[in-house]
Amino acid sequence: MIQPDICDGCGDCEEACARLHGTSRITVREIDDSHYPIVCQQCEDAPCVMICPTEAMTNEVSPEKCIGCGLCMMVCPFGAISMHDRKAHKCNQCPDKDTPACVTACSKRAIAKIDTERMKLKKQNEHLAKVTGLGKKKRKSTDFISVLTANARTNKVLHKEVE
């Protein structure tokens, strides 16, 4: 998850990525005094995977298969693929680490790795609590007299309109 309103463009994430992988797989762009860290979004139907003639593209780039044609870079809707030493490079979210290098390096915490399954479960629980009324204090209970009073007012209005 990227929070451009927090990012100050320091480049610590780029440096940490470059130290780990030899070249940075994250790029920070500045637009109108705001900084945007660009990383691979791991698209479900990734255009880079579909266009790669050598099947070098998956969640990662297979350097032994990559021929450096640059087609993946051209079709990436986020501009998250770069070429270095005639090979494509993109963020793989550091699968061998608990926390990606860019997340660890970001002192502003503008970059975070989110557990989407946990987030989905939390949202589902919030929704169920809202629907069932379990998550919040119960509203004023509707007692028998309140129902009768409301019913009487409704009937009064309806009979007035009929007359």
matplotlib code that plots the C-alpha trace (Angstrom):
import matplotlib.pyplot as plt

x = [0.0, 1.4, 0.5, 1.7, 0.4, 3.1, 6.0, 8.6, 10.6, 13.8, 14.6, 15.5, 13.2, 15.0, 18.4, 17.3, 15.9, 19.0, 21.3, 19.2, 18.7, 21.5, 19.1, 16.0, 12.7, 10.9, 10.8, 9.7, 8.1, 7.4, 4.3, 3.0, 5.1, 3.8, 5.9, 4.6, 6.5, 5.8, 5.9, 4.6, 0.9, 1.1, -1.9, -4.2, -4.4, -1.0, -0.3, 3.4, 2.9, 0.6, 2.9, 6.3, 7.5, 9.8, 7.5, 10.1, 7.3, 5.4, 5.2, 8.9, 11.2, 13.2, 16.5, 17.7, 14.6, 14.4, 15.7, 15.4, 12.9, 11.1, 7.6, 6.7, 7.8, 5.7, 2.5, 2.7, -0.1, 1.8, 5.2, 6.6, 9.0, 12.4, 15.3, 18.8, 21.7, 19.3, 17.0, 13.5, 13.2, 10.0, 9.1, 8.4, 7.6, 10.6, 9.1, 12.1, 11.8, 9.2, 9.0, 10.1, 13.3, 11.4, 8.9, 11.7, 13.7, 10.8, 11.1, 7.8, 5.9, 4.5, 4.9, 3.3, 2.7, -0.9, -2.2, -5.2, -6.9, -6.7, -8.1, -10.9, -11.8, -11.8, -14.1, -16.4, -16.6, -17.3, -20.1, -21.6, -21.4, -23.2, -25.9, -26.6, -26.1, -23.6, -20.7, -22.3, -24.4, -27.9, -30.2, -33.0, -35.2, -38.5, -41.1, -44.7, -46.0, -43.6, -44.9, -48.5, -47.8, -46.1, -48.9, -51.5, -49.7, -49.5, -53.2, -54.1, -52.1, -53.5, -57.1, -56.6, -55.5, -58.5, -61.1]
y = [0.0, 3.4, 6.6, 9.5, 12.1, 10.9, 10.2, 13.0, 11.7, 10.9, 7.9, 5.6, 2.9, 3.0, 2.7, -0.2, -2.0, -1.4, -2.7, -5.8, -6.5, -4.7, -2.3, -0.5, -2.1, 0.9, 4.4, 7.5, 10.1, 13.7, 15.3, 18.7, 18.6, 15.1, 12.0, 8.7, 5.4, 3.2, -0.6, -3.6, -4.1, -7.8, -7.6, -10.6, -10.6, -8.9, -7.5, -8.0, -11.7, -12.0, -10.2, -11.7, -13.9, -16.0, -16.5, -14.8, -12.8, -14.1, -12.4, -12.1, -11.9, -14.9, -13.4, -16.5, -16.4, -12.6, -11.4, -7.7, -6.9, -4.3, -5.3, -5.8, -2.3, -0.9, -2.5, -2.1, 0.3, 1.5, 2.0, -0.3, -2.3, -1.1, -2.3, -2.7, -4.6, -5.6, -7.4, -6.5, -5.8, -5.4, -5.5, -9.0, -7.8, -9.6, -13.0, -14.3, -11.5, -11.0, -7.3, -5.9, -3.8, -0.7, -0.9, -1.3, 1.6, 4.1, 6.3, 8.0, 4.7, 5.8, 2.2, -0.7, -4.4, -5.3, -8.8, -8.7, -11.8, -10.3, -7.0, -8.8, -10.7, -7.5, -5.7, -8.7, -8.7, -5.0, -5.4, -8.3, -6.4, -3.5, -5.7, -7.7, -4.7, -6.6, -4.2, -1.1, -0.1, -0.9, 1.8, 2.8, -0.2, -0.1, -1.0, -1.8, 1.8, 3.3, 1.0, 1.8, 5.5, 5.3, 3.2, 5.6, 8.6, 6.8, 5.9, 9.5, 10.8, 8.2, 8.9, 12.6, 12.2, 10.0, 12.5]
z = [0.0, -1.0, 0.7, -1.5, 0.9, 3.4, 1.0, 1.0, -1.9, 0.2, -2.0, 1.0, -0.5, -3.9, -2.2, 0.0, -3.0, -5.1, -2.3, -2.1, -5.8, -7.5, -9.1, -7.7, -8.5, -7.1, -8.5, -6.8, -9.1, -8.2, -9.6, -8.4, -5.2, -4.3, -4.4, -5.7, -5.2, -8.2, -7.6, -9.4, -8.5, -9.2, -11.6, -11.7, -15.5, -16.0, -19.4, -18.9, -18.4, -21.4, -23.8, -22.8, -25.7, -23.6, -20.5, -18.4, -16.6, -13.6, -10.2, -10.7, -13.8, -14.7, -15.7, -17.6, -19.8, -20.3, -23.6, -22.8, -25.6, -23.4, -24.4, -20.7, -19.9, -22.7, -21.7, -17.9, -17.0, -13.9, -15.4, -12.8, -15.0, -15.7, -17.8, -16.5, -18.1, -20.9, -18.4, -17.1, -13.4, -11.4, -7.7, -6.4, -2.9, -1.4, -0.9, 0.9, 3.6, 6.3, 5.3, 1.9, 1.9, 0.8, 3.7, 6.2, 4.8, 4.7, 7.7, 7.0, 6.7, 3.3, 2.1, 3.8, 3.0, 3.7, 4.4, 2.1, 3.6, 7.1, 5.8, 4.0, 7.1, 9.2, 6.7, 6.7, 10.5, 10.5, 8.0, 9.9, 13.2, 11.5, 9.9, 13.1, 15.4, 17.5, 17.0, 18.4, 21.4, 20.7, 19.7, 22.0, 22.3, 20.6, 23.2, 22.8, 23.6, 21.0, 18.3, 19.2, 19.2, 15.8, 14.5, 15.7, 14.1, 10.8, 10.9, 11.8, 8.8, 6.4, 7.5, 7.2, 3.6, 2.7, 4.1]

ax = plt.figure().add_subplot(projection="3d")
ax.plot(x, y, z, "-o")
ax.set_aspect("equal")
plt.show()
